[in-house]
Each structure stands twice: as C-alpha cells, then as structure tokens.
Amino acid sequence: MPYQVTFADSSTINVVINDKEIFPDTFEVKVLHSDSYIPVNDRFYLLDEPADGSTVKVRFKDGAMAGVAYPYVANVYLKLEDKN
C-alpha cells in the first residue's frame, strides 16, 4: 500500500485461509498497514494455521484514497514458521 494511508481511507480486505475467515469483508486495511518505522518482524499478525497444502484467498477493495496515484501496488506478505 502507499505509505501515506489516511485515517479517512476506507479500503477493506478479506482474508480466508482453508475456508476459515481470518479478516471479514469489512476489515479496514489501515489497521493492517505499517510503514518503514515498524521493524519487519513486528509487521505480522500471528495465526496458528497449518501451512501444508493450505489455500489462502485475499480480496481487496480499494477505498479511493485521495491523492494516491493509480495504479498502485498492494502487497500481502505471509511468514511461515516451522514449529518443530
């Protein structure tokens, strides 16, 4: 996402892993967004979901942020940890 996500931004995201809803359709992206001041390893939400053969579905709805140049890139990063 662009680094300048405003409080008024209304972009939403829906994330489903293995048919389990992690974030609902109305979940605001600004809650997940972080900038370069946040250490990389602190930018993740911890989930206890199996990775082997999992299906991840992400649906993003743009909230038409004022002043943002289109098109822009929205990235979703997943961090896999071996619990063994």
Backbone torsions as a table, in degrees:
resi	resn	phi	psi	omega
1	MET	NA	153.5	173.0
2	PRO	-57.8	144.9	-176.8
3	TYR	-65.2	-27.7	-177.1
4	GLN	-92.2	68.9	176.8
5	VAL	-85.6	120.1	-176.0
6	THR	-85.4	161.8	177.7
7	PHE	-59.7	-32.8	-177.8
8	ALA	-79.3	-6.4	-179.1
9	ASP	-59.3	136.2	-178.5
10	SER	-118.5	23.7	176.2
11	SER	-66.2	140.8	-179.8
12	THR	-126.3	160.4	179.3
13	ILE	-139.7	145.3	174.6
14	ASN	-124.2	127.4	178.8
15	VAL	-125.8	128.6	179.4
16	VAL	-128.6	128.7	176.0
17	ILE	-121.3	122.0	-178.9
18	ASN	51.8	45.9	179.5
19	ASP	64.2	12.0	175.2
20	LYS	-104.5	120.7	-178.9
21	GLU	-72.3	120.0	178.9
22	ILE	-92.4	-46.9	174.5
23	PHE	-127.3	128.8	-178.3
24	PRO	-72.3	167.8	-179.0
25	ASP	-51.3	-30.9	-174.1
26	THR	-95.9	11.4	-177.9
27	PHE	-71.8	126.5	-175.3
28	GLU	-78.4	127.8	-179.2
29	VAL	-60.2	-33.9	-177.4
30	LYS	-60.6	-21.8	177.1
31	VAL	-72.6	-31.3	-179.7
32	LEU	-89.1	-22.1	-172.4
33	HIS	-67.6	140.2	173.2
34	SER	-136.9	158.5	-180.0
35	ASP	-112.0	-171.5	-174.9
36	SER	-70.2	-7.6	178.7
37	TYR	-81.8	-14.0	179.5
38	ILE	-92.6	126.0	177.8
39	PRO	-56.8	144.0	-174.9
40	VAL	-52.6	-45.9	-177.1
41	ASN	-72.9	-7.7	176.9
42	ASP	-97.8	4.8	-175.8
43	ARG	-93.6	9.2	-174.5
44	PHE	-110.9	146.4	169.0
45	TYR	-93.9	128.5	-177.4
46	LEU	-80.8	130.7	177.4
47	LEU	-129.7	147.6	176.7
48	ASP	-109.6	73.2	-178.7
49	GLU	-120.7	139.6	177.2
50	PRO	-66.4	145.1	-178.3
51	ALA	-99.6	-31.2	-174.5
52	ASP	-60.9	110.6	178.4
53	GLY	74.2	12.6	-178.2
54	SER	-70.7	151.2	173.3
55	THR	-109.7	127.2	178.8
56	VAL	-115.6	125.1	178.0
57	LYS	-119.5	129.8	179.5
58	VAL	-126.8	128.3	175.6
59	ARG	-122.2	124.2	-177.6
60	PHE	-114.7	133.9	175.4
61	LYS	-120.1	117.8	-178.2
62	ASP	-68.2	136.9	179.7
63	GLY	-99.2	11.3	178.2
64	ALA	56.4	63.8	179.3
65	MET	-65.6	130.4	178.6
66	ALA	-65.7	136.6	175.8
67	GLY	82.5	1.9	179.9
68	VAL	-90.8	132.9	178.2
69	ALA	-80.1	130.0	178.5
70	TYR	-103.8	147.1	-5.0
71	PRO	-77.3	157.5	174.7
72	TYR	-128.2	170.4	-177.3
73	VAL	-109.4	133.4	172.4
74	ALA	-115.6	119.5	-178.4
75	ASN	-106.8	144.2	172.3
76	VAL	-121.0	124.9	-179.3
77	TYR	-111.3	132.7	176.9
78	LEU	-114.3	132.8	-179.7
79	LYS	-113.7	118.7	-179.3
80	LEU	-95.4	131.3	177.3
81	GLU	-121.3	138.1	176.8
82	ASP	-88.3	117.6	-176.4
83	LYS	-89.6	6.2	179.4
84	ASN	-78.1	NA	NA
